[in-house]
Amino acid sequence: MEAGSCVNLSEKLFVTICGISSKSTFGKKQNYKGQLEEIMLVSELISNSATEVYVSELFPSWKWLNIITGVSGRTREMCRKINLVLQNIIMGEESKNVKEEEEGGGGGECLLKTLLNMKDQGDLTINQVKAVMLDMITAGTDAPPTLVEWAMAEMIRSPRVMKRAQEEVRQVYRSKGYINETIFDKLEYLKAVIKETLRLHPPPPLMAPRESTQTCEINGYTIPSGTQLLVNVWAIGRDPKYWGTSAEEFLPERFLNSPIDYKGFNFEFIPFGSGKRVCLGMSFGVASVEIVLANLLCHFDWELPGGTTPETLDMTEYMSSTLGRKNNLILIPISYNNPISSPIN
């Protein structure tokens, strides 16, 4: 890549975070390239399915609509492809474990290996193992790159925020000489940037559907028992009632020295949900975002392509499995000459 050339940051982020999720879930000793391609295929299948509009959802009692509209057939085919990918990964891990046992080596630990050990002990079924793997793939490869993408877009529109975040990361890097999860507690402003991004651009704009267990009345509306409910996280995060007149502005400073967090205890800020059904991958997802964002800010300065200004940068949203950008984020990275060492790969 030539200096000053444009980079499709959206694509780079997706591949990078897919790699992080793959190594964390399936270990480092499998066919990494083939495995990554399969994981990206699963993520793409699920993301594309989320954009479809199902007429049958408007008339749930008319089961035959799923058949004549082709929804049933497409769903079965998607499930078949996903199951095949998961089965291939499992077979690769099982054969690797057999080889390690024959060679007398312990091998590295990973989530899949732990799940397969639990299956062998009778604690899990193979379908339960696949379900956990699918959750890791969908949650670990979709929301984190979307969040980093929105954070970079918001910061490129606000040079003041970008500069402050870069100065913090680079100062910590100079004192430590590296970037990994052990330094995150020192990156207070970066954490505020991530929180503010979650407030304005929660990956799931609507929480997963819930069902009322009893009839109740809210703001004059009667909600019958058994009603499907959707919580609009996106609207709550932009409500002036909670966030004041600056609710639509990107101001990470609002989270500095603030007790408000995304762990589900502050109901004005619930990007990961709340209660016993809060997102289980919250910590893993945020850690992935922190490590990628810290490296992007530390080792590069960023500029918009010619003809694009912070005011004209397209921020149109697009709904798939997450609320992402409609168009890819194209930026120009400029290598930052760090006095300590070269950029981390």
Secondary structure, DSSP 8 states (H G I E B T S, - for coil): --TT--EEHHHHHHHHHHHHHHHHHH-SSS-HHHHHHHHHHHHHHHHHHHT---GGGTSTT-THHHHHTTHHHHHHHHHHHHHHHHHHHHHHHHHHHHHHHHHT------HHHHHHHHHHTTSS-HHHHHHHHHHHHHHHHSHHHHHHHHHHHHHHH-HHHHHHHHHHHHHHHHHHSS-SGGGGGG-HHHHHHHHHHHHHS-SSSB---EE-SS-EEETTEEE-TT-EE--BHHHHHT-HHHHGGGTTS--GGGGTT----SSSS-TT--TT--GGGS-TTHHHHHHHHHHHHHHHHHHEEEE--TT--TTT----EEESSSEEESS--EEEEEE---SS-----
